[in-house]
């Protein structure tokens, strides 16, 4: 079994069901080594949620059961604001910057994928029918593309995997966890990755990418 990490989760600081401590404990019980708490953020709440996530992440990580990385997910903001908001989030202490990509199940502003890539965020979540040129730029900028286990958003996993393979872009697998049952564990995560057309070697590399992202975040 692969060691699973989820770098895209939500708590009650946005639309998640659990406080950070319970979310971390649920993930630990499901076999996760680490999670990032990346609550939905825009202009209105960055200064509210990032310090609270930082405080929770530090306290939980110090206990030694599971590592919690503080982050945010910039969500449905105008593409022209992504670079500035990402910079502000990092100044506040967010270690993982996720952008809510152009999933086909939500009316995300066109241009979000490209703006996130050009801003050099860490993860472009559920990027939908991302273009080949955008994937090429993601590979060049070191932006990780997400394979997701979340219903609806996962509809384009196969396309994302195919484009990433063609352009040499790096992938991570996340749950986009909002509730206790969203931490699917190693076996199901591997099945979903295979369902996206990834080989065992590609799946192993994808899970290693999550470890690399944590190392980068902690530098």
N, C-alpha and C positions, 0 to 999 in steps of 0.2 A: 504493500500500500504506500501511496505517496503521502508525505507530510503536508497537511493543508494549512493554508494561511488565507485570511479574507481581508483584503485591503479596501473594502467598500461596505461599510455597515452604518446603520442609523440608530440613534437612541431617541429618547423623548425630547431632546433638544431640537428635533425636527419632526419627522413623521414616523419614527420608530416606536415600538410598544414598550421598550424596556429602558430602565436607567442603565448607565454604563456598566456598573458593577454586575448587574444581572446579565446583561448582554455578554460580558466577558466570561462570566461563569458558565453560561449556556454554551458558549463557543468552546471553552475548555473541556466541558463534559462531552462535547461532540468530537473531541480529538484535535482541536485546532491549537497550533503552537503560538499563533499571533493573530491579532486583528488590528485594523485601523478603524477608528470611529470617525466617520466622514459625513457629518450631518449636512443637510441641505443649507446652502448659504447664498445670500446676495448682499446688496448694499446695507440692508436693514439690520442684519443680525451677526455679522462677522465678529464685531467686538463683544457681543454677548456670549456667543457659543464657544469660540476658540479658547478663551481662558478657562472656562468650565471643563471643556474636554481635556485640556492640558492637565488640570488638577486631578481629574479622575484617572487619566491614563497613567500619571506618575504614581498615584497611590496604589493602583491595581498592579502595575508592573513590579513595584517594589516587593510585593508578596511572593513573587517568584513562580506562580502557576502558569501565567500566560502574559505575553508581552502585548501591551496596548500602545498603539501609535496614534498621536493626535493628528487629525486632518479635517478637511472640509470637502464637500462636493458643491461646486458652483453650478447652480441649477436654473435653467430657463432665463438666464440673464442675456442682455444684448451682447452679441459677439464682440462688439467694439470695447466692451468693458472687462472682458475676461482677463487680459494681461494685467490690468491695474488691480483687479480684485485678487488675482493669484498672488501678486506681489504683496498686497496688504495682508493677506492671510499668512504668508510666510513671515512677515514682520511680526505678526501677533504670536507666532510660534507653531503654526501648522506645519507638520512634517511631510504629509502626503496631500497633494492637491489633485483632486479628481474633478473632472468636468462631466456633467450630464450630457452625454452625446446625443446625436440625432436619431434616437430610437424611432422606429416606425410606428410605435404605439402612442406617442405623445407629440404635441405640436411644438417641438423644440425649434427655436429660430434657425432658419437656414444660415449656414456659415459658421455655426457653432463648432463643428468638428475642426475646420481649418483654423479658426481663431485659437482654439485650445492647443492645437499642435504647434502653431507658430509662437504661442506664449510659453511653450516648453513645460507644460504641466506634467505631472507624473503619470497619470492614468486618464485615458479617454474612455469613459464608461459607455457600454452598450452603444457603439457608434452607428448602428443601423446599416444602411446601404452605403457605407463609406466608399469614396472613390479611390481608384488605384493611385492617383496622384497624391491624394491626402495620406494614403498609407505609405507611399514613398517618402513623403516629408516626415511622417511620424518615425520611420526607420532612421532617417538622417538626424532627427532632433532627439532621439532617445525617449520618445513618448510611448508608453506601453498601451496597447489596445486590449480591451477587456472581452473575454469570453465569460458570459454570465449564466448563472443557474436560475435567474429570476424569470418567472413566467411572463410571456409577452416580449420582454426585451431579448429573450433568448432566440427569438424567431430568426434573427439574422446571424447567429453564431457561425453557421456554415460559411456564409459570405465573408465574414470578418476573418475567419481562419484561412480561407482560400486566398484572400488578398494579402494577408500577412505573410503567408508562405511565398507568394509570388514576389513580394517586394522586400523580404527579409526583415519585416518588422517584428518586434517582440510582443508576446502575449502574456497576460496574466489571467487567472481564473478567479472570479469573485462571486459571492452570493448576493451582493446588494441586500444584505440581511436587514429586515425590518422587524421580524418577529422570531420567537424561539425556534420554530420549525424551519426557518430559512437556512440554518447551518446544516448543510446536507451531508457533510462528512466526506471522507476520502473516496469511498467506493462509488457513491453516486456522482461526486464531482468528476471522477475519472470516466464514468459512463457518459455523462453529458459532454465531456470533451471529445470522447470517441464519436459521439453522435454528431459533433460538429465536423468530423472528418479528420481529426488529428490522430497521428500515430502515437504509439507508446513513447517513442523517443521525443516527439514534439511535446507530449504531455509532461514528461519529466522535465524538459527544458522550461516549459511554462511555469511549473511549480517552483523551479529553481529561480526563475525571474522574480517571484514574489520575495524570496529571501534576499536577492540582490537589491530590491527596492527598499527593504527594511534597512539593510546595511547602508545604503545611500542616505536614507532618511536620518540615520543615527550618527552620521559623520559630523 
